Amino acid sequence: MPDVRLVHGDRGAVTVEAALALCSLVAVMVLVLSSVAAGAAHLRCLDAAREAARLVARGEPDRARQVAESIAPRGAVVDIRLRADEVEVRVSAAAVPGLPLLSLSAAAVGVLEPAAVTSVAEPAAGDAAGGYPAESGADPSDPIDSVRAGGPP
């Protein structure tokens, strides 16, 4: 007579395999959805940087930061730097849920229009010293950055 225990030794194996397959499928779906979200967030960073560079080039630097922050993903950092007649805008965002090691960044560069060079070079209205706001990260002693602050070129 055959041993009955050997015949029934595989009982529940299909259930375990199905559970592992479902867990793997869920993990793959989370990675796919997180990747799509990361792609969308990167496009938002790129759009924000491009729009801010365009606005600064037109001579509207204050509006540029506001618009870039509204377009960029929540919590993104907008960095606007002027060098001679060029503007560089970099937008950086934190990690996407599901992909914690991923950080997003996009940059755009534009050339200031002739009328914008003088309007951007004037000191900000609320700045008594005529320098940069503390959060801008610019160096007033740098001859290129001092143009925006209204200092000597």
RANOR-V53036 format. One record per pair of residues at least 12 apart in sequence whose ideal C-beta (glycine too) atoms are under 10 Angstrom apart, sorted by sequence separation. I is the first residue (numbers start at 1). J is the second residue. D is the distance in whole Angstrom. If there is no record, write none. Layout:
i = [I/I]
j = [J/J]
d = [D/D]
//
This chain:
i = [52/55/56/66/68/78/79/92/93/124/136/51/52/54/55/65/77/78/79/91/92/93/132/136/52/64/65/77/78/91/92/131/132/52/53/65/76/77/90/91/92/131/48/51/52/64/76/77/90/91/132/48/51/52/75/76/77/89/90/91/131/132/50/73/75/76/89/90/131/48/49/51/52/61/72/73/74/75/88/89/90/130/131/132/48/51/52/71/72/73/74/88/89/129/130/131/47/48/50/51/61/68/72/73/87/88/89/129/130/48/49/69/87/88/127/45/48/49/64/68/73/86/87/127/47/48/56/65/86/87/124/46/47/48/55/56/64/85/86/87/121/123/124/45/46/52/56/61/79/81/83/85/86/121/122/123/124/44/45/49/52/53/84/85/120/121/122/123/44/45/48/52/57/76/77/79/81/84/85/120/121/122/123/44/49/57/76/85/87/121/43/44/48/49/56/57/76/82/117/120/121/41/42/45/49/56/73/85/41/44/45/55/56/57/72/85/121/40/41/45/53/54/56/84/87/53/55/72/41/52/53/54/82/85/37/53/52/53/51/52/82/49/50/52/82/49/51/68/80/48/49/50/49/48/49/47/45/46/48/45/44/45/45/42/44/42/57/41/56/57/58/41/57/59/41/42/53/54/56/57/58/59/38/41/53/55/57/58/59/61/81/40/49/50/52/53/54/56/57/59/60/80/81/82/38/39/49/50/51/53/56/58/59/79/80/81/38/46/48/49/50/52/53/58/59/61/79/80/86/37/38/45/46/47/49/50/53/57/59/60/61/79/83/84/36/37/38/42/44/45/46/48/49/50/56/57/59/60/84/34/35/37/38/41/43/45/46/47/49/55/58/59/83/87/34/37/42/44/45/46/58/62/82/83/85/33/34/35/41/42/43/45/57/59/61/62/81/82/84/33/34/35/38/42/56/81/82/83/33/34/38/39/41/82/83/32/34/38/82/30/31/35/81/82/30/31/34/80/30/84/65/61/56]
j = [64/67/68/78/80/90/91/104/105/136/148/64/65/67/68/78/90/91/92/104/105/106/145/149/66/78/79/91/92/105/106/145/146/67/68/80/91/92/105/106/107/146/64/67/68/80/92/93/106/107/148/65/68/69/92/93/94/106/107/108/148/149/68/91/93/94/107/108/149/67/68/70/71/80/91/92/93/94/107/108/109/149/150/151/68/71/72/91/92/93/94/108/109/149/150/151/68/69/71/72/82/89/93/94/108/109/110/150/151/70/71/91/109/110/149/68/71/72/87/91/96/109/110/150/71/72/80/89/110/111/148/71/72/73/80/81/89/110/111/112/146/148/149/71/72/78/82/87/105/107/109/111/112/147/148/149/150/71/72/76/79/80/111/112/147/148/149/150/72/73/76/80/85/104/105/107/109/112/113/148/149/150/151/73/78/86/105/114/116/150/73/74/78/79/86/87/106/112/147/150/151/72/73/76/80/87/104/116/73/76/77/87/88/89/104/117/153/73/74/78/86/87/89/117/120/87/89/106/76/87/88/89/117/120/73/89/89/90/89/90/120/88/89/91/121/89/91/108/120/89/90/91/91/91/92/91/90/91/93/91/91/92/93/91/93/93/108/93/108/109/110/94/110/112/95/96/107/108/110/111/112/113/93/96/108/110/112/113/114/116/136/96/105/106/108/109/110/112/113/115/116/136/137/138/95/96/106/107/108/110/113/115/116/136/137/138/96/104/106/107/108/110/111/116/117/119/137/138/144/96/97/104/105/106/108/109/112/116/118/119/120/138/142/143/96/97/98/102/104/105/106/108/109/110/116/117/119/120/144/95/96/98/99/102/104/106/107/108/110/116/119/120/144/148/96/99/104/106/107/108/120/124/144/145/147/96/97/98/104/105/106/108/120/122/124/125/144/145/147/97/98/99/102/106/120/145/146/147/98/99/103/104/106/147/148/98/100/104/148/97/98/102/148/149/98/99/102/148/99/153/136/148/148]
d = [4/6/10/9/8/8/8/7/8/10/9/8/7/9/8/6/8/5/7/8/5/9/7/10/9/8/10/7/8/7/8/10/9/6/9/7/5/5/7/5/9/9/10/6/4/7/6/8/7/8/7/10/6/9/10/4/9/9/5/8/9/6/9/9/7/8/7/8/5/8/7/9/8/7/5/10/8/5/6/5/10/6/8/10/4/6/9/9/9/5/9/7/8/9/5/8/9/8/9/10/8/7/6/8/9/5/8/10/7/8/9/9/7/8/8/9/4/8/9/6/9/6/5/9/5/4/6/9/7/8/9/10/8/9/10/10/7/10/6/6/9/9/9/9/10/6/8/8/10/10/10/6/7/5/9/6/9/6/6/10/10/8/10/5/8/6/9/4/6/7/7/6/9/8/9/9/10/9/9/6/8/6/9/5/8/9/9/9/9/6/10/10/7/9/10/6/10/8/8/10/9/9/9/6/9/4/8/9/5/8/10/9/9/10/9/6/9/9/10/9/9/9/7/9/8/6/9/9/9/8/7/9/9/10/9/4/4/10/9/9/7/9/8/7/9/5/10/10/10/8/6/9/4/5/10/9/9/8/9/4/8/7/6/10/8/8/10/6/10/9/9/9/4/8/10/9/9/8/7/6/9/7/9/6/4/9/5/6/10/9/9/9/9/8/7/6/6/7/6/6/8/7/8/8/9/9/5/9/8/4/10/8/3/8/10/7/4/9/8/6/4/9/9/6/8/8/7/9/9/5/10/5/10/8/4/10/10/6/8/8/6/10/9/10/10/7/8/9/9/7/4/9/9/8/7/10/4/9/6/10/8/7/6/9/10/4/9/9/10/10/9/6/5/10/6/8/5/9/9/7/10/8/7/8/9/10/7/8/5/8/8/10/9/10/9/9/9/7/7/9/3/7/6/6/7/8/10/9/7/5/10/10/10/7/10/10/10/7/5/9/7/9/9/10/5/8/8/9/10/9/9/8/10]
//
